[in-house]
């Protein structure tokens, strides 16, 4: 299959892929454990370059220890580093969480804001994290979550030629209907985890290989 050259062709491909992915991955429940918007934003920050399973292991003890934004704001940085160490890049993540807590207390009354503009003012929060929080915590879909799986899978499908996440997101917002922004991204993440692996994608076993422009091109 040739890579789609026009936006119309990409949109038609997205329309064909969507129900097939929905049948494969009907559950849209995020794999991070959380109960409040604050817990979700913390878990998402910690998930950078780390598995959700590991993050969930860490947050089981982290969330009770730091129950609100003020707790993160007033936290000992050294203690916070130790608490999040297993997630990797713990120095930066601890600083982000402390700064996030302070920003929430100072600017938003300790509450996680519900707009993209406000979320992007929080330390450690870029569009991917903001989209995760808005979609899952507030049911607001302002964009498409683009993590490493979404970037890889949608590029292989032929929905985008870009590799820079903001540009990938822009392309996906153009070829997907707004109601598909959230479910298509999550299902692409699952497909990347289960089938479309980074190094050795399982093209021979892929249920949507007939729609993928990259199928069979990996030795």
C-alpha positions in Angstrom: 0.0 0.0 0.0 1.3 3.5 -0.9 1.5 6.2 1.7 -1.5 8.5 1.3 -0.4 11.8 -0.4 -3.6 13.9 0.2 -5.4 14.9 3.3 -8.6 13.3 1.9 -6.8 10.0 1.5 -5.4 10.2 5.1 -8.9 11.0 6.4 -10.4 8.1 4.6 -7.7 5.8 6.0 -8.4 7.1 9.5 -12.1 6.4 9.0 -11.3 2.8 7.9 -8.9 2.3 10.8 -11.1 3.6 13.6 -13.8 0.9 13.8 -11.2 -1.8 13.4 -9.1 -0.5 16.3 -12.3 0.0 18.3 -13.1 -3.7 17.9 -9.6 -4.7 18.9 -9.4 -2.3 21.9 -12.9 -1.5 23.2 -11.8 -0.5 26.7 -10.8 3.2 26.9 -9.8 3.1 30.6 -6.4 4.6 31.0 -3.8 2.3 32.6 -2.5 4.8 35.1 -4.2 4.5 38.5 -5.8 7.7 39.7 -8.9 9.1 41.5 -8.5 12.9 41.3 -7.2 15.3 38.6 -4.2 16.0 40.8 -3.3 12.3 41.0 -3.7 11.9 37.2 -1.5 14.9 36.4 1.2 13.6 38.9 1.0 10.1 37.4 1.3 11.4 33.9 4.3 13.5 34.7 5.9 10.4 36.3 5.1 8.3 33.2 7.6 10.0 31.0 10.2 7.4 29.9 8.6 4.9 32.4 6.0 2.2 32.2 2.6 2.8 33.6 3.0 -0.4 35.7 6.0 1.1 37.4 4.3 4.4 37.9 1.4 2.7 39.6 3.7 0.9 41.9 5.3 4.3 43.0 2.0 6.2 43.3 0.5 3.6 45.7 2.7 5.1 48.4 3.2 8.6 46.8 -0.5 9.6 46.7 -1.2 9.0 50.4 2.0 10.8 51.4 1.2 13.8 49.2 -2.6 14.1 49.2 -2.9 17.6 47.8 -1.1 20.4 45.9 0.1 22.0 49.1 1.8 18.8 50.1 3.9 18.8 46.9 4.5 22.5 47.2 5.9 22.1 50.7 7.7 18.8 50.1 11.3 18.3 50.8 12.9 18.0 47.4 15.3 15.3 48.5 12.5 13.2 50.0 10.4 13.7 46.8 13.3 12.6 44.7 13.6 9.4 46.7 9.9 8.8 46.5 9.8 9.0 42.6 13.3 7.5 42.0 12.0 4.2 40.6 10.4 6.1 37.7 13.7 7.4 36.3 14.8 10.9 35.7 13.8 11.5 39.3 15.7 14.8 39.8 13.7 16.6 37.1 10.4 14.8 37.9 10.7 15.8 41.6 11.4 19.4 40.7 8.4 19.4 38.3 6.1 18.0 41.0 7.3 20.5 43.6 6.9 23.4 41.1 3.6 22.1 39.9 2.3 22.0 43.5 3.5 25.6 44.1 1.9 26.9 40.9 -1.4 25.2 41.7 -1.5 26.7 45.2 -0.4 30.2 44.1 -2.5 30.5 40.9 -5.4 28.0 41.1 -6.4 27.6 44.7 -4.7 24.2 44.8 -7.0 22.8 42.0 -6.0 21.4 38.7 -7.2 23.9 36.0 -9.5 22.7 33.2 -8.1 24.6 30.2 -5.2 23.8 28.0 -3.9 27.4 28.4 -3.7 27.1 32.2 -2.4 23.6 32.2 0.5 24.5 30.0 1.7 27.0 32.7 2.4 24.2 35.1 6.0 22.9 35.4 6.5 19.6 33.6 3.3 19.8 31.7 3.3 19.9 27.9 0.5 19.2 25.5 0.6 15.5 25.9 0.1 15.6 29.6 -2.4 18.4 29.3 -4.4 16.4 26.8 -4.3 13.3 29.0 -5.7 15.3 32.0 -8.3 17.2 30.0 -9.7 14.1 28.3 -9.7 11.7 31.2 -10.3 13.9 34.2 -12.6 16.5 32.6 -14.0 15.0 29.4 -12.6 17.9 27.4 -11.0 17.0 24.1 -8.9 19.9 22.9 -6.3 17.9 21.1 -4.7 14.4 20.5 -2.4 12.8 23.0 0.9 12.1 21.2 3.3 9.9 23.1 6.0 7.7 21.6 3.5 5.0 20.7 1.0 7.3 18.9 3.9 9.0 17.1 5.2 5.7 15.8 2.0 3.9 15.1 0.2 6.8 13.2 3.4 7.4 11.2 3.5 3.8 10.2 -0.2 3.8 9.3 0.4 6.7 7.0 -1.7 9.3 8.8 1.3 11.7 9.2 4.7 12.2 7.7 5.8 14.2 10.8 7.9 13.0 13.7 7.8 16.1 16.0 4.9 15.5 18.4 3.2 18.9 18.0 3.3 18.5 14.2 2.0 14.9 14.5 -0.8 16.2 16.8 -1.7 18.9 14.2 -1.9 16.3 11.4 -4.0 13.9 13.5 -6.4 16.7 14.5 -6.8 17.4 10.8 -7.5 13.8 9.6 -9.6 12.6 12.6 -13.0 13.9 13.6 -13.0 15.6 17.0 -14.9 12.8 18.6 -12.1 10.4 17.6 -9.2 12.4 19.1 -9.3 10.7 22.4 -10.3 7.1 21.5 -8.1 6.9 18.4 -5.0 8.0 20.4 -5.6 5.6 23.2 -6.2 2.7 20.9 -3.0 3.6 19.0 -1.1 3.5 22.3 -2.5 0.0 23.0 -1.7 -1.1 19.5 1.8 0.1 19.9 2.2 -1.8 23.2 0.6 -5.0 21.9 1.5 -5.3 18.2 3.3 -2.4 16.6 6.5 -2.6 18.7 9.3 -0.1 18.1 12.0 -2.5 17.0 10.2 -5.6 15.9 6.5 -4.9 15.0 4.4 -8.0 14.7 3.2 -7.2 11.2 2.4 -10.9 10.3 0.0 -11.0 13.2 -1.4 -7.5 12.9 -5.2 -7.4 12.5 -5.0 -4.1 10.6 -2.0 -4.8 8.4 -4.1 -4.6 5.3 -4.7 -0.9 6.1 -1.1 -0.1 7.1 1.4 1.3 4.5 4.3 0.0 6.5 3.2 -3.6 7.0 5.9 -6.1 6.2 8.6 -3.6 5.8 10.5 -4.5 8.9 13.0 -7.4 8.8 
